[in-house]
Amino acid sequence: MNKKTIKDINLTNKAVVARMEYNVPLEKKQGKLVIADDTRIRQSLPTLLYILKQKPKRLVIIAHLGQPQKDGDPDFSLKPVAEFLTRELGQAVVLVPNYLRKKDQEQILSKTHGEIMLLENIRYHKEEELNNRIFSAELAHLGDIFVNDAFGACHRAHASVVGIAEFLPAVAGFLLEKEITMIGDTLENPQSPFVVILGGAKATTKIPMIERLMTKADYMLLGGGVANTFLKAFGYKVGRSVYSKESLRLAQNLIWKATRVNTKLFLPSDVVVGSYVAGKKEGVVTVDQIPMQLQALDIGPQTIKDFCEVIAQAKTIIWNGPVGANEAKAFTKGTEAIYHAIVANKHAVDIVGGGDTLSSIKGHDHLQNISHISTGGGAMLEYIEKGSLPGIDVLQNK
């Protein structure tokens, strides 16, 4: 990697501003919001611990959570994250609700003995997504050095990702370095057979990646809304299934292209049908028999068998997106089977990414079982498609 990291810069007695990827799922337990999946936070700990070991003047952490529609919406507060970090780091992590007023900034600037502060959800401020230059400068005023470890936000040209780097020397944290290296090296020199598994509901964002990978992958296994779009493009009737109308023409072109390259395109041969709203399974049908009033909500048993046989032979695997509507338990069997097939293959380098993918396999010890869990969903897709991201471009070169 030709970008500087935290090991290439002196952090001792410096005020460090660190952008982290803490866009984690929350759930209510006994009336309190708690973290449902802490994978992304745990992956940031090596960077935070390294920074603290260098004895900085202070550490100011910036992160976002969800897409709050109004300032200060308590459902999107980073309070559970501050509590989690306090436990894991063994040091108080103070949540700072206000950090733009002069007196609030003065209070932050007065901390010079290694204190840790987490700024409240950066997306409470509309200036963040507008990449407002004044807002970027105010964030930069809190530190001497900017560390970006939020790969999942690097495809956004936002103030806390791109704008702040105009005012501070910007370097990568360990996780961002790992993301760039793992994904970059895997795409540059994948071991064959190279298997790509794509699912999820957002076919529009996934299908362009298929075109990029089609010259590299040996097999492409499609599920979810991505598969529904291709089935529709093939001429199948998909009932009320989720698919991308605007991507149909591109899907048709890719079907034609797949016949002229070595990539084998695998679509479901059977699907689980039912009602997403009711969370109810009605049965399993072949893809030419999907009822008009129902939806394809998971891959069927024959497709699971076929997909798992391909995965078992793989030497390189990239997986982005569940192959079923995993919010409902009735439609999780396909995604569970994909996960276990990947884990069972001990010879493959595997990269799994996407918030919906991580949510669908929560409860598994996947940090131990998968070669690399990418913190980026859209960022991972865009990095694969384009080879770089705005948040990476602004980092200092070595």
C-alpha positions, 0 to 999 in steps of 0.5 A: 500500500502506498499510503501512510499509516499510523506507524509512519507518523509520530503520535506522541503528545499529539492530539489525534482525531480518528474516524471510525466505522461504528455504524452498528445495529442496535436493539432494545433490551429491557427498554435500553438500546444495546449493540446487537453486533459488535464486529465493527467496533472490535475490529477498530480496537487494535488501532485505538490501542496502538494510538493510546500506547503512543501516549497522545495528548488526547484521542477524539473519535468521530463516527456515525450511526444510521441516517438520523432524520433529525438532530439529536434523535436518541435512537441514533445516539452513540451512547452504547458505543461509548459504553462498549469502548469504555469496557474494552479499552479500560479507560473512560470514553466520554461521549461529547454531545456538543462540539461545535460551540466555542466553549465546547471546543475549548473544553475538548482542547483543554484535555491534554493527558491522554483522555478519550472523547467520542463525538456524538453522531456526526450525521446529526449535522447536515454539514457532514454529508455536504462536506462543508469546508467550515465544518471540516475545519472545526473538526480539524481544530480538535487535533493535530493528526487525522487517522482514518480507520473507517473503510465503510465510510471511505466511499463518501466524500463527507467532511469527517472522511475527506474534508478534514484531510485538507487541514490535517496530515491524514494517515490510515489506521490498521483496519483501513490498511488491512481492507485495502491490502486484503481486497486489493491483493485478492483481486490482483492475484486471486487463486483459482477457483475464484468464487463470488457470492452476491445477494441482498436486496439492493441489486442496483449497487451490486450488478455493476460489480458483476461486470468488473469481476466477470473477467476474474471470477470462475463462478458467480453465485447470485441470490436475493434481489440480485438473483431476482433481477437476473431471473426477470432478465431471463424472462422468468415471472418472479411474482411480487419478488424484489428486483431492480427494474432499472438494472434489467438491461444491464443484467441482460447484457451481463447474461450475454457477456457471461457466455463469452468469458470463462465465468460460470453464472449460477442462478437459483434453480429453486426458491423458497416462496412466501410473504415478506410482510407476514414472515411466512413461508409457503413452500419451495418451487422451481424458478419457473413456478413462482406464484404471481401473488408470492415472493422469492425470499430464499434459495431452495434446497437444490440451489443450496446443494449446488452453491455449497458444492462450488464453495467447497472447491474454491480457493478464493471467495468474496461474499457480499449480501445475504441470499435470503430475506434474513430479517425473517427467520423463515428465510435464513436457511440459505444464508446460514448454509453459505456461511457454514460452507465458507467456514468448512473450506479451510483452504480458501482466502475468504472476504465477507462484507456488507452490513446486511451480511454481517447482521445475517450471520451475527451470533457466529464467531466469524472473526475467527472463522473468516479470513477477512470481515470487511467493515464496508458494504457499499465501500467494498463494492465501490472499491472493487469496482473502481480500485480506490475511494475518496477517503483513501485518495486524500491520505498522505502518500509514502 
